[in-house]
Amino acid sequence: MILLDKPEGTTLTTSAADNTITQDDTVTFTCHVTAAKPQVSRYRFYFNDTTLVKDSNGNQYTINSVQRSQHYGMYKCIPSNVVGDGPEATVILNVNGK
């Protein structure tokens, strides 16, 4: 018997040191899971809890030319497989002026 399990151990990281980036730079968010059977088939990235910014089978989301007024805030990742959604992970992106 094969045990199926939704994703576990979700973490969300950024390419920015201490999750702080300078305006006009590029940042990449990466969603990791420690386990999922079967593997994760879908990653959803949200901005400030409501706006779905990416829905794909890739675990990364990149913003080019970050703007403080548009991109500062909380980002969330929710991994899913055929069993269901895994736990969400969040990170706050800070944006410094030039």
Steps between C-alpha positions, in 0.01 A plus 500: 500500500634841404443775751405833347562820688455866427810722503671556836759735643442799275755782511519813287834671441616799297817574309536823702721514810274528808203522260593862427554625146581833342248658265548406130684176591373149423380255765411131472276316747553125534247268662644181654329195647666229708271220382208430266362173360445533213721800427363853499309571179404861563640801683290809565665827599296776663574864580350650817275193546259582220670551166598181316820600324602163356342157465730244341686173537824692562605583854643845422352844449717790379435874505716717277546871575348488848308816599438582864146625439400184313704216651560568870296261713429140588542216251354156551553164333260206508620169348246242381488148365214264416443433871451865591664826607804502723561755773560855386825688555540877511776757474498880524687676219653833602586747226753778556517812287810561289 
